[in-house]
Amino acid sequence: MKKIPLITVEFYGVPRQRAGRAELAVRAGQLGEALHAVQQACPKLGDLINADGRLASHYLLSINGAGFVTDMAETLESGARVLLLSADAGG
């Protein structure tokens, strides 16, 4: 039986304010699973995923800081860090 990876979701900007924390450790094998776990733990982030199963357009995701991802089926390795930030962040 394969163990589900333990990953950390880091929150930045508005997502951090809504989550009320800087990060959250969850067990998830895919990005979509991680986001559903975030929604369960942080109800104020309930708008992360659209009804069609895709990431809401006002959020951005990065896995280990290596570019942005939108594929909810993206595989996560144990120890991965998923960065969640507002699409309007920057400067």
N, C-alpha and C positions, 0 to 999 in steps of 0.2 A: 504494500500500500504506500503510495507516494505521499510524502508530507507536503502540506500546503505552505508555500513560502511566507515568511514573515517579512513584511515591507513597512516602510515608514512614509506617510504622507506628510509633507511639509506645507504649511499654509502661509501665504504672503498677501499683504494688503487687505482688501475687503474680505476674502475668504478667511483670513486669520481673525478678523473682527467677528465675523459670523460664527466661526467655529469656537471662539473663545479660548483658543489654545494655539501654540506654535506648530505642533505636530501630533500625529496619531499613528500608533503602530497597529497594523491589521494583518490578517492572514488572507492572502489572495493570490491566485495563480494568473489572473488576467486583470488588465486595467479596469474593465467594467465592474468586476467583482470588488476591487478596491474602492471604487467610487460608491458602490451600493453600501459598503461597510461604513464609509464616511457619512453618507446620508443617514444611516441608522444611528451613528454615534453623535452626529451634529445636525439635528433637525433644521437648523437655520440655513443649512446648505442643501436643502431638499430640492433646489432647482438646478442641481449640477447636470442632470441628465434629462434631455427632452423626451417627450412621449415616444419618439421614434427610436430611442435608445442611444442617440448620439450626444456628445458633450454639448452643453448649452454654449451658445456663441459668445457669451460674456465671460467665459473662463478659458484659460490656457493651461496645458499640462506638459510637463517635461519629465522624462525618466532619467535620473542621474545627471540632469543638466545637459543632456546631449540632444538638443533640438526639441522642437515641439511635436507632440503626438496627438492624434484624434481617434485612432483605431481602438475601440473598446476591447477588441480581442487580443491586443498587444500582450505578449507573455511577460510575466514579471519573475525575476530571479530573487531568491532569498537575499535580503540585505539591500534590495533596491530602494531608492529614494524617489518618490513621486512628488514633484513640485507642482502645487496648485496656486495659480494667481489669477487676478482679474485681467481680462483682455485689454482693458483701458489703462493698465499700469504701464509705467515707462517714463521716459523723459528724455 
